[in-house]
Amino acid sequence: MRTLWNILSIIILLSLGTFLTGGSLWLAKRAEEPNKWPKTKGIVQQMKVKTEYKNGKTRYGFDLKYEYKVDSKTYIGTKISRDSSGGMSLNDGYVRSMAKRFPTSSEVIVSYNPKDHKEAVLQFSEAPLYYALAFFTGVGSLVAIVLTLRKM
């Protein structure tokens, strides 16, 4: 019975490790794509810090809108990075630093998707985080599998 449990544990750990590592690598590749996109100048039309009180906690966020042109057509962007949702965060330091970095009326460099000009970002630095996550989930899974095998 113990051997069956160890084999089942290894299968679960291997599956979970593969899923988490693969997902992290996919996110890293997606986060890197804007590095290759064309760039254009844009102007921040709006950057407002907002606060929300929910369940006894203060959450912070911002409303960002920037205007940019591609092939003489004007677009409005709202994302700082590809995977940013513009949602609320408990980290007001991050929100305030973004508000200082991209104040209303400032000129910004916009990276836009050449296949869909409506998709644009202002920065693209999330890939290293995702690669680190992939590394640690992969190593953690391998360590757990080795420890399980040693028990057999």
LINKA-V519729 format. One record per residue. N is the residue number from 1. RES is the residue in three letters. PSI is psi in whole degrees, -180 to 180 (* if undefined). Layout:
# LINKA-V519729
<<N,RES,PSI> <N,RES,PSI>>
This chain:
# LINKA-V519729
<<1,MET,-40> <2,ARG,-39> <3,THR,-41> <4,LEU,-43> <5,TRP,-42> <6,ASN,-42> <7,ILE,-44> <8,LEU,-41> <9,SER,-43> <10,ILE,-43> <11,ILE,-44> <12,ILE,-46> <13,LEU,-41> <14,LEU,-43> <15,SER,-47> <16,LEU,-44> <17,GLY,-42> <18,THR,-44> <19,PHE,-49> <20,LEU,-43> <21,THR,-45> <22,GLY,-42> <23,GLY,-40> <24,SER,-40> <25,LEU,-38> <26,TRP,-44> <27,LEU,-40> <28,ALA,-44> <29,LYS,-42> <30,ARG,-39> <31,ALA,-26> <32,GLU,-24> <33,GLU,-43> <34,PRO,-20> <35,ASN,-28> <36,LYS,-7> <37,TRP,154> <38,PRO,159> <39,LYS,152> <40,THR,165> <41,LYS,149> <42,GLY,170> <43,ILE,130> <44,VAL,120> <45,GLN,-32> <46,GLN,133> <47,MET,107> <48,LYS,131> <49,VAL,137> <50,LYS,151> <51,THR,149> <52,GLU,137> <53,TYR,118> <54,LYS,130> <55,ASN,39> <56,GLY,7> <57,LYS,145> <58,THR,129> <59,ARG,147> <60,TYR,150> <61,GLY,-175> <62,PHE,153> <63,ASP,115> <64,LEU,134> <65,LYS,129> <66,TYR,149> <67,GLU,138> <68,TYR,159> <69,LYS,140> <70,VAL,126> <71,ASP,46> <72,SER,9> <73,LYS,136> <74,THR,136> <75,TYR,158> <76,ILE,125> <77,GLY,157> <78,THR,-4> <79,LYS,139> <80,ILE,-47> <81,SER,168> <82,ARG,-39> <83,ASP,8> <84,SER,138> <85,SER,-11> <86,GLY,13> <87,GLY,-173> <88,MET,150> <89,SER,155> <90,LEU,-11> <91,ASN,95> <92,ASP,-24> <93,GLY,-45> <94,TYR,-47> <95,VAL,-46> <96,ARG,-35> <97,SER,-35> <98,MET,-36> <99,ALA,-37> <100,LYS,-36> <101,ARG,-33> <102,PHE,64> <103,PRO,156> <104,THR,138> <105,SER,1> <106,SER,154> <107,GLU,137> <108,VAL,159> <109,ILE,124> <110,VAL,128> <111,SER,126> <112,TYR,149> <113,ASN,121> <114,PRO,-20> <115,LYS,-22> <116,ASP,93> <117,HIS,-14> <118,LYS,-21> <119,GLU,120> <120,ALA,157> <121,VAL,161> <122,LEU,-26> <123,GLN,163> <124,PHE,69> <125,SER,19> <126,GLU,-19> <127,ALA,-46> <128,PRO,-36> <129,LEU,-45> <130,TYR,-36> <131,TYR,-40> <132,ALA,-42> <133,LEU,-43> <134,ALA,-44> <135,PHE,-51> <136,PHE,-35> <137,THR,-38> <138,GLY,-49> <139,VAL,-43> <140,GLY,-41> <141,SER,-42> <142,LEU,-42> <143,VAL,-44> <144,ALA,-39> <145,ILE,-44> <146,VAL,-43> <147,LEU,-37> <148,THR,-41> <149,LEU,-36> <150,ARG,-26> <151,LYS,-19> <152,MET,*>>
